[in-house]
Amino acid sequence: MDIKVDETHEFESPMDIQINESNEVWWASTIEYDLTVNGEEWSVRVAETPKGTDFYYFTEDGWEPFTEEGEEPILDAIYEAWSDGELIHE
C-alpha cells in the first residue's frame, strides 16, 4: 500500500490500496418465521452464528428459547421441519 501523508498528517489523493486477502471472520443471521401449524399461529426465530444456532418462539411474555424437546409437540415438529430443511427462507 502506497499512502503519502503531508506535514499536517492528511492523506494525499489518490491512494493506491490493494486487497491482498479478505476473510469473513464473523457473521450472524436471524430469520423469523410466522407459521400456521394445525390452525395455530406460531412465530419462531432461528439465530445462527459461527458458535452455533439458537431457536426461539414467541409467547405472550416475549421471545423464549426452545431448549427442551418433548415439552411442546408443535415446537418439536417446527424444529424438526427446520432441521430437515423444510422451512426455506425466501
DASUL-V154959 format. One record per pair of residues at least 24 apart in sequence whose C-alpha atoms are under 10 Angstrom apart, sorted by the first residue. I is the first residue (numbers start at 1). J is the second residue. D is the distance in whole Angstrom. If there is no record, write none. Layout:
I/J/D  I/J/D
//
This chain:
25/50/9  26/50/7  26/51/10  27/51/10  28/52/10  28/53/10  29/53/9  30/54/9  30/55/10  31/55/10  31/88/10  31/89/7  32/56/9  32/57/9  32/89/9  33/57/9  33/87/9  33/88/10  33/89/8  34/58/10  35/78/9  35/87/10  37/74/7  37/75/10  37/77/9  37/78/8  38/74/9  40/74/9  42/74/9  42/75/9  42/78/9  44/75/9  44/78/9  44/79/9  46/79/9  46/82/9  55/79/8  55/82/10
//
